[in-house]
């Protein structure tokens, strides 16, 4: 599931964009205020932000600067009111990944959305995040709510399987073969033991037991 946050205070534009994105298979969240948009973008479950410039409480440039200052690398496409060079330069300086000048056609916007999401999917090989849990795959470091947590190599590999497949049931057999390799005894309870370890380290509420099927990351 790909979730797009739309920060736009013009109800007609918000409705038009959101309807199009939903029918293209994306989940959308609409916020009509800058400060609220910033909080929502920082919540961690957003894959891409469409950000208007003229907004109540905080304008789009301020939202973007604060978002980057908080360390967020979520892709952001600015919706600039004019195709003015000043807006474009200021947006890119503040850390925007792209911009679309109003008025735009939906196809134009969708093409930008798809291409920015594709780029970030490539970069996502480096780090995976879900909710408050972040795995830095290259550095082999895990953090929960910003605090670093020590994980063994197996724990890390298991956590990575869950974070790359959030909301999906993973069977014990799948987890055994992906994390421990095929040579492991399928009757072994090692998966259950390691799920217990992970619950202890990452928080008990993330991994749900699905009776008779396996485990699911919530
Ligand atoms: Ca506006």
Boltz pocket constraint, residues with backbone or C-beta under 6 A from the ligand:
constraints:
  - pocket:
      binder: B
      contacts: [[A, 8], [A, 9], [A, 10], [A, 52], [A, 53], [A, 54], [A, 55]]
      max_distance: 6.0
